[in-house]
Structures are given as structure tokens and as C-alpha cells.
Amino acid sequence: MRQLFVGPSYQLAVRKLSAQRTINMHLQATETDEKAQYTLHSVPGQLLRISLGAAIRGAWKTSQGRGFIVAGDTLYEVFADWSTEIRGTLLTSVGPVRMADGNTQLVIVDGPNGYVLKLGSDEFAQITSEAWLGSRVVIFTNNYFLFVKPDSGVYYCSNIDDASDINALDFASAEYKADNLSAILGDNEDIRLLGTESGQIAYSNPQADNFPFAVRTGASKDVGCIATYSAGNADTASFWIGGDRNGGGIVYLSRAYKSDRISTVAIEEALRKSTDLSAAFAYAYQRNGLTFICFNAPGLETTLCYEISAGQWHERAEIDAYGEYVPSRVTCHVYLFGKNLVGDSDGNFSELDEDTWQIVGRPLVRERVSPHDTKPGLAQQFIPQFVLDAETGGAPIGVNPQVELSYSKDSGATWSNPVLRSLGKIGQRISRVVWRDVGRARDRIWRLRFSANAPFTIINAGPTGKTDG
């Protein structure tokens, strides 16, 4: 059984060409290549820690290790015992917020407004400087808070370590192109300025007589960011959903001055289905040496996730009341108290937990749809059995997990009735998972689905003993 079954999400519009999907599982390289080059592992479940009753709009950890969440119109501080304390009230209650901390302040921006929490006294106040121009993004670098004036090419900074003190002369324009600035990111010691169709690199220039930042000559690119909240940092790199004057909907990953396309044709086809790609947002996190970047956008069927080390995509989703996939509800991530924590649109603040195989009490459905299983010329094949090589016997006490197999002869338009097999109760680690007499086919794709509250890792799977029919 060659390793055909394990793979990424790569479902094309022409599904007769490629229909494979990986949902709530991700590819992981086997460094020794002892049995398989890649395996499929479950994404972590979500263990509820705090319920705040309003959509979580952003989360942040300060350099001193303090944790903050904005839910609805309220800024909370969260503590290691999962208690919270209200630290302030915003003028808005919906939409993403962005945060940054300096030496003495936490700064929150929501677009029209900015707010400062003094970290020493916990005094909270709106930024009321006459030089405040609004901003959807904020970063702290070289002792300055930097902002972007909405719907313009202007970026501006605070005075040293004080976002409430802004000089009306401390601004500059990204002038490489005439497009508006969409996002601003810290990039090691540089600053990445992303317009909607272009990008520039700036750097700290404290010797300047006026604005303390300057554009780095020769580092401009004709690639911009079309979704402000899709831009972020992960694994010493920057990422965003980009575009230029010829189009948009490509995901980029950039280190230093080089921007690489990491989206595939299949991912770009999925992004084109968004009803408003400019409203896309992303979050990133690291676990077990792997770095994940997850993108959500209005109108998508699932959340699209990229793992950097494998360089492969998978999907994350939940099942709705009609049995259809819907995107993950996660809105943001923060690494706090040594844990990966996420906020969601229901107001839940949860831990990404490898020993939890549910989503805040809801099923974590893991699914793999195979590539097409064909022979040249679409010769008919007789298939005696289908074998799943997976981790078995790891279910919790009292759980007899069942994995279901179904198949499609029409590229996923319709599916056979699922047939269930036990994955092995606790301790049954040498169990084989086999489906026998699975028929004849010329072109077949296979679907494994697992919904039990138990671990699930696919090493390999596929039909064995096939002969020409």
C-alpha cells in the first residue's frame, strides 16, 4: 500500500481532477521517514476556560506577561486562575481590534478610536489628542507606537512610549504607489508598510530632524495587502492576503525583502468564493515546533490553514445543524500562561488542548478525502478491502470510537452509505481497521470521517489487493 491517501487539502473547482480534502487534521513530516514520509494528526480541541457573553474581538499578552481580551465593548484582564477583571470600556462593540504594548502602556485601536491602559496604575482612557487620525492597526517599535490613518497612505507615530501624546507633525506617507495603506507590521528591526497594491520597508531613523522613520531605498514591491486583518507575523516571517493592480486573493509569506506565494490554485479558488475578501482575518500560533496560520473570510465554507514547516494547507471547520461544514468560530489567538488560547465569536476563551477532541463540547469532526484512485485508461478495478493504518487503542475509558468509510464514484458529488469500524478501545493498540468487499470502480475517491471524543492519527490508508475487474 503506497502512501497515496495522506495529503493536504487541494479541492479544485474541477473535482474530477482533484477533490482531496483534509479537515481538522494537518500534515506532519516524519523526520526519520521510518514508515511514512507524512502522517495526518488531529488539530487540537478547544477546552473552555472563560465565557464572556460577547464576541471576542482581540487578545494580547504584554511583555510583562499580563493577558488582555476585548469582548464586545469591554477590555478584560485575564489571570492564570481564569478569573477576569474589567479594565475599560470601548466606544465600539463589534469588529476586530488590534493591540500593542510598550514599556508603560497597552494600546487598543478599533478603527475610529484609540485607547490607552497605563500598565502601572491600570488607568484607562481614550486617546483624545487633536493629532489622533484613527487607525485599524497599531505596532510598538523603537519606543514609538505607530498607526495608519484609515483610507489613506499616511502612517504616524506617538511621542516616545506614550500613545496619548501625538505630535501633528509626526507623520509620513508611503509614496511608492498611490494606493492606500492597508496594514503595518514589525519585521525584525524594520517596518513593513503594506498598501492595497504595493509594499515598502521602513526603518527607525532617530537622527532625523522630524519624523523618526524613513523608507528603505530599493525594498519596494508591487504586492500589497487587500485585507487589513489578514496581515500578521509568525515564525520570523510576515504573512497576508495580497493583491496588486492586476488582481488579488493570493496568500504571501515574506522573510526580509522576499515575498513568496504560499497559496495554491485550490486555496485561491476557495478565497474567490468569499463575499468580502477585504474583511478576511487571520491568526497564527506555534505548537510542537509547527507554526500554523489560519485564514477566515465571509462566505468561505471552512477556515483555511497553512502549516509553515510542511508547506501544506488543511481546513478547519465545525458541523452545523444541517450536517454541513461551517468555518471555525475562532477570531484570535494569544500565547498566555504557557498555553495557546483562542477567542471566538460566541465569547468563549478556550485552550487549544491536545488531549481534548471536542470544540467547547461540540464534536471535532476529522475528515480525509483521498486523491482519485484510478488506473491509466480508467480500467475497472476489483477492490477486495480497504485498510486504515492508524493509531489505535488510545480512546478514553468507556469510549469505543468508530471511524466511518464511504466512497464516491462521481468525484464527490454523491457518496455511498458510510460503513463504521471500531478504532479500538483503550489498550487495543494492535487492532487492524479493515473494510472488506468494497466493490469495483474505474475512478473512486475515499472518505474517512471520525467524530469520536478520542485521538485520531492517520499513518496511511487505502485499498489493497486490487486487480483488474
C-alpha positions as CSV (number, residue, x, y, z in Angstrom):
1,M,0.0,0.0,0.0
2,R,1.9,3.1,-1.2
3,Q,1.3,6.3,0.6
4,L,-1.4,7.8,-1.6
5,F,-4.1,8.6,1.0
6,V,-2.2,11.0,3.2
7,G,-2.1,14.6,1.8
8,P,-3.2,18.2,2.0
9,S,-6.4,20.0,1.1
10,Y,-6.4,20.5,-2.6
11,Q,-10.0,20.6,-3.9
12,L,-10.3,22.2,-7.3
13,A,-13.4,23.5,-8.9
14,V,-12.9,20.7,-11.5
15,R,-13.3,18.0,-8.9
16,K,-12.8,15.3,-11.5
17,L,-9.2,16.5,-11.5
18,S,-8.7,16.9,-7.7
19,A,-11.1,16.5,-4.9
20,Q,-8.9,15.8,-1.9
21,R,-9.5,17.4,1.4
22,T,-8.1,17.4,4.9
23,I,-10.4,18.8,7.6
24,N,-9.4,19.3,11.2
25,M,-6.2,17.3,10.6
26,H,-2.8,18.5,9.5
27,L,0.2,17.0,7.7
28,Q,3.3,16.4,9.8
29,A,6.6,15.3,8.4
30,T,8.1,12.1,9.9
31,E,11.7,13.2,10.3
32,T,13.1,9.6,10.3
33,D,10.9,8.6,7.3
34,E,10.7,5.2,9.1
35,K,7.2,4.1,8.0
36,A,5.8,7.1,6.2
37,Q,7.0,10.5,5.0
38,Y,4.0,12.3,6.3
39,T,1.2,11.5,8.8
40,L,-2.1,13.2,9.5
41,H,-2.6,14.4,13.0
42,S,-5.7,15.9,14.6
43,V,-5.8,19.6,15.3
44,P,-6.2,20.3,19.0
45,G,-9.6,20.6,20.5
46,Q,-10.8,23.6,22.4
47,L,-11.2,23.4,26.2
48,L,-13.4,26.2,27.6
49,R,-11.7,28.4,30.1
50,I,-13.8,31.6,30.2
51,S,-17.2,32.6,28.8
52,L,-17.6,36.3,28.3
53,G,-21.0,36.5,26.6
54,A,-19.9,38.7,23.7
55,A,-17.8,38.1,20.6
56,I,-14.0,38.2,21.4
57,R,-12.5,40.9,19.2
58,G,-8.8,40.6,20.1
59,A,-6.4,39.3,22.7
60,W,-2.9,40.3,23.8
61,K,-0.1,39.4,26.1
62,T,2.2,42.2,27.3
63,S,5.9,41.9,27.6
64,Q,5.4,41.5,31.3
65,G,3.1,38.5,30.8
66,R,-0.2,40.2,31.5
67,G,-3.2,39.0,29.4
68,F,-6.0,41.1,28.0
69,I,-9.1,40.3,26.0
70,V,-11.6,42.6,24.3
71,A,-15.1,41.1,24.2
72,G,-17.9,43.3,23.0
73,D,-17.2,46.8,24.2
74,T,-15.2,45.6,27.3
75,L,-11.5,45.3,28.0
76,Y,-10.8,42.5,30.4
77,E,-7.6,41.4,32.1
78,V,-7.4,37.6,32.5
79,F,-5.5,35.8,35.2
80,A,-3.9,32.4,35.5
81,D,-6.8,31.1,37.6
82,W,-9.1,32.1,34.7
83,S,-10.7,35.0,36.7
84,T,-11.1,38.3,34.9
85,E,-11.3,42.0,35.8
86,I,-12.7,44.8,33.7
87,R,-10.1,47.4,32.8
88,G,-12.0,49.6,30.5
89,T,-14.9,50.2,28.0
90,L,-14.6,50.9,24.3
91,L,-16.8,53.1,22.2
92,T,-17.4,50.3,19.7
93,S,-18.7,46.7,20.4
94,V,-18.1,44.9,17.1
95,G,-15.3,44.3,14.6
96,P,-11.7,43.3,15.2
97,V,-9.4,45.3,17.5
98,R,-5.6,45.4,17.5
99,M,-3.3,45.9,20.5
100,A,0.3,46.6,21.3
101,D,2.2,47.3,24.4
102,G,5.2,49.5,25.2
103,N,7.2,50.0,28.3
104,T,4.3,51.5,30.3
105,Q,1.1,51.3,28.2
106,L,-1.2,48.9,26.5
107,V,-2.8,50.5,23.4
108,I,-6.0,49.3,21.7
109,V,-7.4,50.6,18.4
110,D,-10.7,49.8,16.8
111,G,-10.6,52.0,13.7
112,P,-12.0,55.4,14.6
113,N,-10.8,55.3,18.2
114,G,-7.6,54.6,20.2
115,Y,-7.3,53.8,23.9
116,V,-4.5,53.6,26.5
117,L,-4.3,51.5,29.6
118,K,-1.5,52.6,31.9
119,L,0.1,49.3,33.0
120,G,1.3,50.8,36.3
121,S,-1.9,52.3,37.5
122,D,-4.5,50.4,35.3
123,E,-5.9,53.8,34.4
124,F,-7.9,53.6,31.1
125,A,-8.6,56.5,28.8
126,Q,-9.5,57.2,25.2
127,I,-6.8,58.9,23.0
128,T,-8.0,62.5,22.7
129,S,-5.1,64.2,21.1
130,E,-6.1,66.5,18.3
131,A,-3.4,64.7,16.2
132,W,-5.2,61.4,16.5
133,L,-6.3,60.3,13.0
134,G,-7.8,56.9,13.7
135,S,-6.3,53.5,13.0
136,R,-7.2,49.9,12.5
137,V,-3.7,48.7,13.3
138,V,-1.0,49.5,15.9
139,I,2.5,48.3,16.5
140,F,5.2,49.3,19.0
141,T,8.8,49.6,17.8
142,N,11.9,51.5,18.8
143,N,9.9,53.1,21.6
144,Y,7.2,54.5,19.4
145,F,3.6,53.4,18.8
146,L,2.8,53.5,15.0
147,F,-0.7,53.9,13.5
148,V,-2.2,54.1,10.0
149,K,-4.8,56.7,9.1
150,P,-7.7,54.8,7.6
151,D,-8.3,55.1,3.9
152,S,-5.1,57.0,3.3
153,G,-1.4,56.4,2.6
154,V,-0.5,58.1,5.9
155,Y,1.2,56.5,8.9
156,Y,2.1,58.3,12.0
157,C,3.6,57.8,15.4
158,S,3.2,58.8,19.1
159,N,5.8,60.5,21.1
160,I,8.3,58.2,22.9
161,D,6.4,55.5,24.8
162,D,3.2,57.5,25.1
163,A,0.3,56.9,22.7
164,S,-1.8,59.6,24.3
165,D,0.8,62.2,23.2
166,I,0.9,62.6,19.4
167,N,2.6,65.4,17.5
168,A,0.7,66.5,14.4
169,L,4.0,66.8,12.5
170,D,5.0,63.1,13.2
171,F,3.6,61.5,10.1
172,A,4.7,60.3,6.7
173,S,3.3,58.9,3.5
174,A,4.1,55.6,1.8
175,E,4.8,57.1,-1.6
176,Y,5.9,54.3,-3.8
177,K,2.4,53.9,-5.2
178,A,-0.8,56.0,-4.9
179,D,-2.7,53.2,-3.1
180,N,-3.9,53.4,0.5
181,L,-2.0,51.8,3.3
182,S,-3.7,48.6,4.5
183,A,-1.5,47.3,7.2
184,I,1.7,47.9,9.1
185,L,3.8,45.1,10.6
186,G,7.0,45.0,12.6
187,D,9.6,43.0,10.7
188,N,12.6,42.4,13.0
189,E,14.2,45.9,13.1
190,D,12.3,47.1,10.1
191,I,8.7,48.1,9.5
192,R,6.6,46.6,6.7
193,L,4.2,49.1,5.1
194,L,1.5,47.3,3.1
195,G,-0.7,49.2,0.7
196,T,-3.6,47.6,-1.1
197,E,-1.4,47.1,-4.2
198,S,2.2,47.7,-3.1
199,G,4.6,47.3,-0.2
200,Q,7.5,49.2,1.3
201,I,10.1,48.7,4.0
202,A,10.8,51.5,6.5
203,Y,13.3,51.7,9.3
204,S,14.0,53.6,12.5
205,N,15.8,56.9,11.9
206,P,16.2,58.6,15.3
207,Q,18.7,61.1,13.9
208,A,16.1,62.7,11.7
209,D,15.0,66.2,12.5
210,N,11.3,65.4,12.0
211,F,9.6,62.0,11.6
212,P,11.8,59.3,13.2
213,F,11.3,56.7,10.4
214,A,12.4,56.5,6.8
215,V,11.7,54.3,3.8
216,R,14.4,51.9,2.9
217,T,15.5,52.5,-0.7
218,G,15.2,49.6,-3.1
219,A,12.9,47.5,-0.9
220,S,9.6,48.4,-2.5
221,K,7.4,45.7,-4.1
222,D,4.4,45.7,-6.4
223,V,2.5,43.4,-4.0
224,G,0.1,44.7,-1.4
225,C,-2.4,43.6,1.2
226,I,-6.1,43.6,0.4
227,A,-7.4,42.6,3.8
228,T,-6.1,44.6,6.8
229,Y,-6.8,42.0,9.4
230,S,-5.2,39.1,7.4
231,A,-1.7,40.5,8.0
232,G,0.4,39.3,10.8
233,N,3.7,37.8,12.0
234,A,4.7,34.1,12.6
235,D,7.9,32.1,12.6
236,T,10.2,35.2,11.9
237,A,8.0,35.9,8.8
238,S,5.1,38.1,7.8
239,F,2.0,36.9,6.1
240,W,-1.1,38.5,4.4
241,I,-3.7,38.0,1.7
242,G,-2.3,40.1,-1.1
243,G,-3.0,41.7,-4.4
244,D,-1.7,44.1,-7.0
245,R,-3.2,46.2,-9.8
246,N,-3.9,43.0,-11.7
247,G,-5.9,41.2,-9.1
248,G,-6.0,39.8,-5.6
249,G,-6.6,36.7,-3.4
250,I,-3.0,35.3,-3.1
251,V,-1.5,34.5,0.2
252,Y,2.1,35.6,0.8
253,L,4.7,34.8,3.3
254,S,7.7,37.1,3.5
255,R,11.1,37.0,5.2
256,A,13.3,40.0,4.9
257,Y,12.7,41.6,1.5
258,K,11.4,38.5,-0.3
259,S,7.7,37.7,-0.6
260,D,6.7,34.2,-1.7
261,R,3.3,33.0,-2.8
262,I,2.2,30.2,-0.5
263,S,-1.4,29.7,-1.6
264,T,-2.2,27.0,-4.1
265,V,-4.6,27.2,-7.0
266,A,-7.1,25.3,-4.8
267,I,-6.8,27.8,-2.0
268,E,-7.1,30.8,-4.3
269,E,-10.2,29.2,-5.8
270,A,-11.6,28.9,-2.3
271,L,-10.7,32.6,-1.5
272,R,-12.5,33.8,-4.6
273,K,-15.8,32.4,-3.1
274,S,-15.6,35.0,-0.3
275,T,-18.3,37.6,-0.4
276,D,-16.0,40.2,1.0
277,L,-12.3,39.2,1.0
278,S,-11.3,42.6,2.3
279,A,-12.9,41.5,5.6
280,A,-10.7,38.4,5.9
281,F,-8.8,38.0,9.1
282,A,-6.0,35.6,10.3
283,Y,-4.3,34.3,13.4
284,A,-1.2,32.3,13.9
285,Y,0.2,30.0,16.6
286,Q,3.0,27.6,17.3
287,R,2.7,24.1,18.8
288,N,5.3,21.3,19.0
289,G,7.6,23.1,16.6
290,L,5.0,23.6,14.0
291,T,3.6,27.1,13.0
292,F,0.0,27.4,11.8
293,I,-1.6,30.4,10.1
294,C,-5.4,30.3,9.8
295,F,-7.5,32.5,7.5
296,N,-11.2,33.2,7.7
297,A,-13.3,35.3,5.3
298,P,-17.0,35.9,4.8
299,G,-18.6,33.3,2.6
300,L,-16.0,30.6,2.9
301,E,-17.1,27.1,3.7
302,T,-14.2,26.4,6.0
303,T,-11.2,28.1,7.7
304,L,-8.1,27.7,5.5
305,C,-4.9,26.9,7.4
306,Y,-1.2,26.7,6.4
307,E,1.5,24.9,8.3
308,I,4.9,26.5,7.6
309,S,7.3,23.6,8.0
310,A,5.4,21.2,5.9
311,G,4.4,24.0,3.5
312,Q,0.9,22.4,3.2
313,W,-2.7,23.5,3.6
314,H,-5.6,22.0,5.6
315,E,-9.1,23.1,6.6
316,R,-10.7,23.7,10.0
317,A,-14.5,23.6,10.4
318,E,-17.5,22.7,12.5
319,I,-20.6,20.8,11.5
320,D,-23.8,22.8,11.6
321,A,-27.3,21.6,12.4
322,Y,-27.8,20.5,8.8
323,G,-24.6,18.4,8.7
324,E,-22.7,20.9,6.6
325,Y,-19.3,22.3,7.3
326,V,-19.0,25.9,8.5
327,P,-15.9,27.8,9.4
328,S,-14.2,27.7,12.8
329,R,-15.6,30.3,15.2
330,V,-12.1,31.3,16.4
331,T,-11.4,35.0,16.0
332,C,-8.0,35.5,17.6
333,H,-5.1,33.7,19.4
334,V,-2.8,34.6,22.3
335,Y,0.0,32.6,23.9
336,L,-0.5,33.2,27.6
337,F,0.4,31.3,30.8
338,G,2.3,28.8,28.6
339,K,-0.8,27.9,26.7
340,N,-2.3,28.5,23.2
341,L,-5.6,30.3,23.9
342,V,-8.2,31.4,21.4
343,G,-11.2,33.6,21.5
344,D,-14.3,33.0,19.4
345,S,-17.4,34.7,18.0
346,D,-19.5,33.2,20.8
347,G,-17.5,34.9,23.5
348,N,-15.6,31.8,24.6
349,F,-11.9,31.9,25.6
350,S,-10.6,28.4,25.2
351,E,-7.3,26.5,25.4
352,L,-6.1,24.6,22.4
353,D,-5.6,21.2,24.1
354,E,-4.0,18.1,22.5
355,D,-5.9,15.9,24.9
356,T,-9.3,17.4,24.1
357,W,-11.1,16.2,20.9
358,Q,-14.1,18.5,21.1
359,I,-14.7,22.1,20.3
360,V,-16.1,23.6,23.5
361,G,-18.2,20.5,24.0
362,R,-19.1,20.2,20.3
363,P,-17.8,17.4,18.0
364,L,-14.4,17.8,16.4
365,V,-15.1,16.1,13.1
366,R,-11.9,14.9,11.4
367,E,-12.1,14.0,7.7
368,R,-9.8,13.0,4.9
369,V,-10.9,12.7,1.3
370,S,-8.4,10.9,-0.8
371,P,-7.0,11.8,-4.2
372,H,-8.5,10.0,-7.2
373,D,-7.8,6.2,-7.2
374,T,-7.6,5.3,-10.9
375,K,-5.5,3.3,-13.4
376,P,-4.4,4.6,-16.8
377,G,-7.3,4.5,-19.2
378,L,-9.8,4.2,-16.3
379,A,-9.6,0.5,-16.3
380,Q,-12.1,-1.1,-13.9
381,Q,-10.6,-2.5,-10.7
382,F,-11.9,-5.1,-8.2
383,I,-11.1,-3.9,-4.6
384,P,-11.1,-6.7,-2.0
385,Q,-10.5,-4.5,1.0
386,F,-9.7,-1.1,2.4
387,V,-7.2,-0.9,5.2
388,L,-6.6,2.0,7.6
389,D,-3.2,2.2,9.4
390,A,-3.9,4.5,12.3
391,E,-3.1,4.9,16.0
392,T,-5.4,2.6,17.8
393,G,-6.3,1.8,21.4
394,G,-5.9,5.3,22.7
395,A,-9.5,6.1,23.4
396,P,-10.6,7.3,26.9
397,I,-12.1,4.6,29.2
398,G,-15.7,3.8,28.2
399,V,-15.3,5.1,24.6
400,N,-15.4,2.7,21.7
401,P,-14.5,5.1,18.8
402,Q,-15.9,4.3,15.4
403,V,-14.4,5.5,12.1
404,E,-16.6,5.6,9.0
405,L,-15.6,4.9,5.4
406,S,-17.5,6.0,2.4
407,Y,-16.6,6.4,-1.3
408,S,-17.7,8.3,-4.3
409,K,-17.6,7.3,-8.0
410,D,-18.5,10.8,-9.2
411,S,-15.7,12.9,-7.7
412,G,-17.6,13.7,-4.5
413,A,-20.9,14.7,-5.9
414,T,-22.6,11.8,-4.1
415,W,-21.3,9.3,-1.5
416,S,-22.0,5.7,-0.5
417,N,-23.6,5.0,2.8
418,P,-20.8,5.1,5.5
419,V,-19.7,1.8,7.0
420,L,-18.3,2.0,10.5
421,R,-15.4,0.1,12.1
422,S,-14.0,0.3,15.6
423,L,-10.7,2.1,16.0
424,G,-10.0,0.0,19.1
425,K,-11.0,0.6,22.8
426,I,-8.3,1.7,25.3
427,G,-5.3,-0.6,25.2
428,Q,-6.3,-2.4,21.9
429,R,-3.2,-1.0,20.2
430,I,-2.7,-3.7,17.6
431,S,-6.2,-3.6,16.2
432,R,-6.5,-3.6,12.4
433,V,-9.1,-1.4,10.8
434,V,-10.3,-3.2,7.7
435,W,-13.3,-2.9,5.4
436,R,-13.8,-5.9,3.1
437,D,-15.6,-6.4,-0.2
438,V,-15.7,-2.7,-1.2
439,G,-16.6,-3.4,-4.8
440,R,-15.5,-2.4,-8.3
441,A,-14.7,1.0,-9.7
442,R,-12.9,2.9,-12.5
443,D,-12.4,6.1,-10.7
444,R,-13.0,6.3,-6.9
445,I,-12.2,8.7,-4.1
446,W,-12.4,7.6,-0.5
447,R,-13.6,9.5,2.6
448,L,-12.7,8.7,6.2
449,R,-14.6,10.6,8.9
450,F,-14.0,10.4,12.7
451,S,-16.2,12.3,15.2
452,A,-15.5,10.5,18.5
453,N,-14.1,12.2,21.6
454,A,-10.8,10.3,21.1
455,P,-7.4,10.8,19.4
456,F,-7.1,10.1,15.7
457,T,-3.8,9.9,13.7
458,I,-3.7,8.5,10.1
459,I,-0.4,6.9,9.1
460,N,-1.7,5.5,5.8
461,A,-4.8,4.1,4.3
462,G,-6.1,2.7,1.0
463,P,-7.3,-0.3,-0.9
464,T,-5.2,-3.4,-1.1
465,G,-5.1,-6.4,-3.3
466,K,-6.7,-4.6,-6.3
467,T,-7.0,-6.5,-9.5
468,D,-8.4,-5.6,-12.9
469,G,-12.1,-6.3,-12.9
